């Protein structure tokens, strides 16, 4: 895939864009958009009556047969329908609107001067602006890399309603509605004006192009890219994601406390992984989605923690992933490691966030009293297989709901005692507060190591050894 080079362009204005409330998209099936006109090409059929519809001082003849009958073609010419709309509602697939009109003039030379409108009653001459719209689109996308595009257009509701009423009664069966026909015309013109192949899609586009049919304003939404990987955090000094400065709350210009960075910590896993990708793709920003998170002072080891990095508004979309991994690891040496990256979809974020994978830890702590190794080993071992009652810890009470959580300790082993320091490995259910398992958080976790030993316990360090998500996927 290469960058698209425009053949033609036109200046666009810089007025502020406003949101679309009703963007329409092209359809692969014309019949899906048919509004139920079941009329036959039979001039002798009895036609329905309806209320008068006035356009530019003239009244439509509701008793006129629909296209492609000669009377139907003559009628839409009389009411001032443009060539673009004659082609889409005339029901003559092998003829252009101009050819259908000339054919009707041959049959009835009075049609040529019968009705002269400034605006087509079906599109209000919007098709005349297709070239202008496409030039604006090409100007906005010329520096972007993409292969799939989705086009949407917003049109005034009264125009949609009027067009639908006239087309349903006077157009041929299966005539395309204005929105989808307009989108088709824009797509065809884009195909003619760009040098590379463009795929027009209804889902998962690289670019979402939105057009205001009233002002002809064009907005291009560059869709994000997602990469999946696993990271290891080798330091106890950085958070997983950006941490706004506590003093200035991360405002744009920052403050003295954060050296005008807006960040409590200048580095994070998010930026150590995401910035090389953002720079390579010339993107605006990143978002980081991890399978849970570890505390700042906790290392993430083993195979690493699964994550998805979201790259926002990238101008390029196909990076060399092996080279990116190399760059990330060189820039974050001794802090963060990534083994590989692969393209993924947004839908995987929810799956990662919802994971209930068990985790294995190693924790080391210091006790306040004398130690009897045999008793200490027994008391700690007794916690293997128990279910904890964990009240929301004080350290996270400002961001977590106050409730009691039940979490199972699957296994506890490899207990090491060195003077007044103790270390062990534990595997437990997702969501277990492991530090609180040791020091009890003033009795908020029951049972706990502190409670069993009847001693105060001070955490020295904690490592995440493994996230057992592979086993979770096998069970499913």
C-alpha positions in Angstrom: 0.0 0.0 0.0 1.4 3.4 -0.9 0.4 7.0 -0.3 -2.3 8.3 -2.6 -1.2 11.1 -5.0 -4.0 13.4 -6.1 -4.4 14.2 -9.7 -6.6 17.2 -9.0 -7.5 19.3 -6.0 -9.3 22.4 -4.9 -8.9 24.8 -2.0 -11.0 24.0 1.1 -12.0 26.5 3.7 -10.9 26.3 7.3 -14.3 26.9 9.0 -14.8 24.8 12.2 -16.4 21.4 11.4 -19.7 20.5 13.0 -20.9 17.0 13.9 -23.1 14.9 11.6 -26.3 13.5 13.1 -27.3 11.4 10.1 -24.4 10.2 7.9 -25.5 7.8 5.1 -23.4 5.1 3.6 -23.4 3.3 0.3 -25.1 0.0 0.0 -23.9 -3.1 -1.9 -27.6 -4.1 -2.6 -29.8 -1.7 -4.5 -32.9 -3.6 -3.7 -32.3 -3.2 0.1 -32.9 0.5 -0.3 -36.0 0.2 -2.5 -38.9 2.0 -0.8 -41.6 -0.4 -1.9 -42.6 0.8 -5.4 -44.0 -2.3 -7.0 -45.4 -0.7 -10.2 -45.1 -2.6 -13.5 -44.1 -1.2 -16.8 -47.7 -1.3 -17.9 -49.4 2.0 -19.0 -52.8 0.5 -18.7 -52.5 -0.2 -15.0 -54.8 1.8 -12.7 -52.7 4.5 -10.9 -53.3 5.7 -7.4 -54.3 9.3 -6.5 -52.5 11.3 -3.9 -52.3 14.7 -2.3 -50.9 17.5 -4.5 -47.2 18.2 -4.2 -46.1 21.6 -5.2 -42.6 22.5 -6.4 -41.6 25.9 -7.6 -45.2 26.9 -8.1 -46.1 23.8 -10.2 -48.2 20.8 -9.1 -47.0 17.2 -9.7 -49.4 14.9 -11.4 -49.7 12.0 -9.0 -51.7 10.1 -11.6 -48.8 9.9 -14.0 -47.4 6.4 -14.4 -43.9 5.8 -13.0 -40.7 5.3 -15.0 -39.6 3.7 -17.2 -42.8 4.2 -19.1 -42.7 7.0 -21.7 -45.3 9.0 -19.8 -43.3 8.5 -16.6 -40.1 9.7 -18.3 -42.0 12.7 -19.8 -43.4 13.6 -16.4 -40.1 13.7 -14.5 -38.7 15.8 -17.3 -41.6 18.2 -17.0 -41.1 18.7 -13.3 -37.4 19.6 -13.9 -35.4 16.5 -12.9 -31.7 16.8 -13.8 -29.8 14.3 -16.0 -28.2 12.7 -13.0 -31.5 11.9 -11.4 -33.2 10.9 -14.6 -30.5 8.2 -14.9 -31.0 6.9 -11.4 -34.8 6.9 -11.3 -35.5 6.4 -15.1 -35.1 2.6 -15.0 -33.0 2.4 -18.2 -29.8 0.9 -17.0 -27.9 1.1 -20.3 -28.7 4.8 -21.0 -27.3 7.9 -19.4 -29.7 10.6 -18.1 -28.9 12.8 -21.1 -29.6 9.9 -23.5 -32.9 9.2 -21.8 -33.8 12.9 -22.1 -33.0 13.1 -25.8 -34.9 9.9 -26.4 -38.0 11.5 -24.8 -37.5 14.7 -26.8 -37.7 12.6 -30.0 -41.0 11.2 -28.9 -42.4 14.6 -27.8 -40.6 17.8 -29.0 -42.7 19.9 -26.7 -40.9 18.5 -23.6 -37.8 20.6 -24.3 -39.4 23.8 -23.2 -42.1 22.4 -21.0 -40.7 23.1 -17.6 -37.5 24.9 -16.7 -36.4 24.8 -13.0 -33.4 26.3 -11.4 -33.1 23.3 -9.1 -33.8 19.6 -9.6 -36.7 18.6 -7.3 -34.9 15.3 -6.4 -31.4 16.5 -5.6 -31.4 20.3 -5.8 -28.5 20.0 -8.2 -26.3 18.4 -5.6 -24.7 16.1 -8.2 -23.2 19.1 -9.9 -21.0 19.5 -6.8 -19.6 16.0 -6.9 -16.3 17.2 -8.5 -16.0 20.0 -6.0 -16.6 17.6 -3.1 -14.1 15.0 -4.4 -11.4 17.7 -4.9 -11.8 18.7 -1.2 -11.6 15.0 -0.1 -8.4 14.4 -2.1 -6.8 17.6 -0.7 -7.4 16.3 2.8 -6.2 12.7 2.2 -3.3 13.3 -0.1 -0.7 12.9 2.7 -2.3 9.9 4.3 -1.6 6.2 3.8 -4.6 4.0 3.5 -6.3 1.3 1.6 -9.9 1.3 2.8 -12.3 4.2 3.0 -15.9 4.8 4.1 -18.0 7.7 2.7 -20.9 9.2 4.6 -23.0 12.2 3.7 -25.5 14.3 5.7 -28.4 15.8 3.8 -31.2 18.1 4.9 -34.2 16.1 6.2 -36.7 18.0 4.1 -34.8 17.2 0.9 -34.6 13.5 1.8 -38.3 13.4 2.5 -39.3 15.3 -0.7 -37.0 13.1 -2.8 -38.3 9.9 -1.3 -41.9 10.9 -1.9 -41.4 11.8 -5.6 -39.0 8.9 -6.4 -41.3 6.4 -4.7 -44.3 7.4 -6.8 -42.6 8.3 -10.1 -39.3 6.5 -10.2 -38.7 3.0 -11.6 -38.8 0.1 -9.2 -35.4 -0.3 -7.4 -34.4 3.4 -8.0 -31.5 4.3 -5.8 -32.2 6.8 -2.9 -30.4 10.1 -3.1 -27.9 9.4 -0.3 -26.6 6.1 -1.6 -26.6 7.4 -5.2 -24.6 10.5 -4.1 -22.1 8.3 -2.3 -21.7 6.1 -5.4 -21.1 9.2 -7.5 -18.4 10.5 -5.1 -16.7 7.1 -4.9 -16.6 6.7 -8.7 -15.1 10.2 -9.0 -12.5 9.4 -6.4 -11.5 6.2 -8.2 -11.0 8.2 -11.4 -8.9 10.9 -9.7 -6.4 9.0 -7.6 -3.4 6.9 -8.7 -3.8 3.9 -6.4 -6.6 1.4 -5.8 -9.1 2.4 -3.1 -11.4 -0.1 -1.4 -14.7 1.4 -0.3 -16.0 -0.4 2.7 -18.9 -0.3 5.3 -16.9 -1.6 8.2 -13.3 -1.1 9.6 -12.1 1.6 7.2 -8.8 3.3 7.4 -10.4 6.6 6.7 -14.0 7.8 7.5 -15.0 10.7 5.2 -18.0 12.7 6.3 -19.6 15.3 4.0 -22.2 17.9 4.8 -24.4 18.1 1.7 -25.6 21.6 2.7 -22.3 23.4 3.1 -20.1 20.9 1.2 -17.8 20.7 4.2 -15.6 17.6 4.3 -14.2 16.0 7.4 -11.8 13.1 7.3 -11.5 10.9 10.4 -8.3 8.8 10.4 -9.2 5.6 12.2 -6.8 4.3 14.9 -4.5 1.3 14.5 -4.1 -1.3 17.2 -1.1 -3.5 18.1 -1.0 -6.4 20.5 2.1 -7.4 22.5 3.4 -8.4 25.9 5.7 -6.2 28.0 8.0 -6.9 30.9 8.7 -4.0 33.3 12.1 -4.4 34.8 12.2 -1.3 37.0 10.2 -0.3 40.2 10.1 3.3 39.2 7.6 3.8 36.4 3.8 3.4 36.1 2.1 1.5 33.4 0.3 4.5 31.9 0.8 8.3 32.0 0.3 9.7 35.5 -0.9 13.3 35.5 0.9 15.7 37.9 -0.9 15.8 41.3 -0.4 19.5 41.6 -1.6 20.8 38.2 -3.7 17.7 37.2 -1.8 17.4 34.0 -2.8 20.7 32.4 -1.3 21.5 29.1 1.5 23.8 30.2 2.2 21.9 33.5 3.7 23.6 36.6 6.9 24.0 38.6 6.2 20.8 40.5 6.3 18.7 37.3 8.8 20.8 35.4 6.0 21.9 33.1 5.6 18.3 31.8 2.1 17.8 33.3 3.3 14.3 34.5 3.9 13.0 37.9 6.4 10.5 36.3 8.2 11.5 33.1 8.3 7.9 31.9 5.7 5.2 31.6 5.3 1.8 29.9 2.8 3.5 27.7 5.3 6.1 26.3 8.3 3.8 26.3 6.4 1.4 24.1 4.0 3.8 22.3 6.2 6.8 21.4 8.5 4.9 19.0 5.4 3.6 17.2 3.7 7.0 17.2 6.8 8.6 15.7 7.2 5.9 13.1 3.6 6.3 12.0 3.5 10.1 12.3 0.5 9.8 14.6 -1.1 12.2 17.1 -1.2 10.2 20.3 -1.5 6.8 21.9 -3.8 5.0 24.4 -2.6 2.0 26.4 -4.9 -1.0 27.3 -3.3 -3.6 29.6 -4.6 -6.9 31.0 -4.7 -5.3 34.5 -1.8 -3.4 35.9 1.0 -3.6 38.4 1.9 -1.0 41.0 4.7 1.4 40.2 7.1 -0.4 42.6 6.3 -3.9 41.2 8.2 -5.5 38.4 6.4 -7.5 35.6 8.5 -10.5 34.6 8.0 -13.9 32.9 6.4 -13.8 29.5 5.1 -10.3 30.3 1.7 -8.7 30.6 -0.6 -8.7 27.5 -1.5 -5.2 26.2 -2.9 -3.3 23.2 -1.4 0.0 22.2 -3.8 2.2 20.2 -2.2 4.6 17.7 -4.4 7.6 17.1 -4.7 9.4 13.7 -1.7 7.8 12.0 -0.6 9.3 8.7 1.2 6.0 7.9 -0.3 2.6 8.6 2.2 -0.1 7.7 5.3 -0.1 9.9 8.2 -2.6 10.0 7.1 -4.3 13.3 10.4 -6.1 13.8 12.3 -2.8 13.5 9.8 -1.1 15.9 10.3 -3.8 18.6 14.1 -3.3 18.2 13.7 0.4 18.6 11.5 0.1 21.7 13.9 -2.2 23.4 16.9 -0.1 22.7 15.2 3.1 23.9 13.8 1.5 27.0 16.9 -0.6 27.9 16.7 -1.8 31.5 13.2 -0.5 31.9 10.8 -2.2 29.5 11.1 -5.1 27.1 8.7 -6.2 24.3 9.2 -9.5 22.4 6.9 -8.9 19.5 4.1 -6.7 18.1 1.2 -7.7 15.8 -1.8 -5.9 14.3 -5.1 -6.5 16.0 -8.6 -5.1 16.2 -10.3 -2.9 18.8 -12.6 -5.8 19.8 -9.6 -7.5 21.5 -9.4 -4.7 24.1 -12.7 -5.8 25.8 -11.4 -9.4 25.9 -8.1 -8.3 27.5 -9.9 -6.1 30.0 -12.3 -8.8 31.0 -9.6 -11.5 31.5 -9.7 -13.3 34.9 -6.4 -15.1 34.5 -4.6 -16.3 37.6 -1.3 -14.7 38.4 1.9 -15.9 40.1 4.0 -13.6 42.4 7.1 -13.5 44.5 6.9 -11.3 47.5 9.5 -10.4 50.1 8.8 -8.8 53.5 10.2 -8.0 56.9 8.7 -9.0 60.2 8.9 -7.1 63.5 9.5 -10.0 66.0 11.6 -13.1 66.6 11.1 -15.9 64.1 10.7 -19.6 64.7 11.4 -20.9 61.2 9.3 -24.1 61.6 6.3 -22.3 62.9 6.5 -19.5 60.4 6.8 -21.9 57.5 3.7 -23.9 58.8 1.6 -20.8 59.4 2.4 -19.4 55.9 1.9 -22.8 54.2 -1.6 -23.0 55.8 -2.7 -20.1 53.6 -2.4 -22.3 50.5 -5.9 -23.1 49.1 -7.7 -20.6 51.4 -10.3 -18.1 50.3 -9.5 -14.5 51.4 -12.0 -11.9 52.4 -10.5 -8.6 51.2 -12.0 -5.3 52.0 -11.0 -2.5 49.6 -7.5 -1.5 50.6 -6.9 2.0 52.0 -4.3 2.7 49.2 -6.9 2.3 46.4 -10.1 3.4 48.3 -10.2 6.7 46.4 -10.7 4.9 43.1 -12.3 1.6 44.0 -15.8 0.8 45.4 -15.9 -0.1 49.1 -16.8 -3.8 49.3 -15.5 -7.1 50.4 -14.0 -9.4 47.7 -13.5 -13.1 48.0 -10.2 -14.3 46.3 -8.7 -17.8 46.4 -5.0 -18.5 47.0 -4.4 -21.4 44.6 -0.9 -22.3 45.8 1.8 -20.9 48.1 5.3 -22.4 48.1 9.1 -21.9 48.1 9.1 -20.1 51.5 12.6 -18.7 52.3 13.5 -17.2 55.7 16.6 -15.1 56.1 16.9 -13.6 59.6 13.9 -11.2 59.9 13.1 -11.3 56.2 10.7 -13.8 54.5 10.0 -14.5 50.9 7.6 -16.9 49.2 5.9 -17.5 45.8 2.1 -17.5 45.5 -0.4 -18.2 42.7 -3.8 -16.7 43.2 -7.1 -15.6 41.6 -7.2 -12.5 39.5 -7.9 -9.4 41.5 -6.1 -10.6 44.7 -4.4 -7.8 46.7 -1.1 -9.6 47.3 0.5 -7.0 49.5 -2.6 -7.0 51.7 -2.4 -10.8 51.9 0.9 -10.2 53.8 0.4 -7.1 56.0 -3.5 -7.4 56.3 -4.1 -3.7 55.8 -5.0 -3.2 59.5 -7.3 -6.3 59.4 -9.0 -5.6 56.1 -7.7 -8.8 54.6 -8.6 -12.0 56.5 -6.8 -14.3 56.8 -3.3 -12.8 56.3 0.3 -13.6 57.0 0.5 -10.9 59.6 -2.6 -12.3 61.3 -1.2 -15.8 61.3 2.2 -14.8 62.6 0.7 -12.1 65.0 3.5 -9.8 63.8 3.6 -6.6 61.8 4.9 -7.2 58.2 6.6 -4.6 56.1 6.6 -5.2 52.3 10.1 -5.0 50.8 9.3 -5.8 47.2 6.8 -7.7 44.9 7.3 -9.2 41.5 4.7 -10.5 39.1 6.2 -13.8 37.8 3.5 -14.8 35.3 0.1 -14.1 34.0 -1.5 -17.4 33.2 -3.7 -16.2 30.3 -2.6 -19.1 28.1 -4.2 -21.6 30.5 -7.4 -19.5 30.6 -7.7 -19.6 26.8 -7.1 -23.4 26.7 -10.0 -23.9 29.2 -12.3 -21.9 27.0 
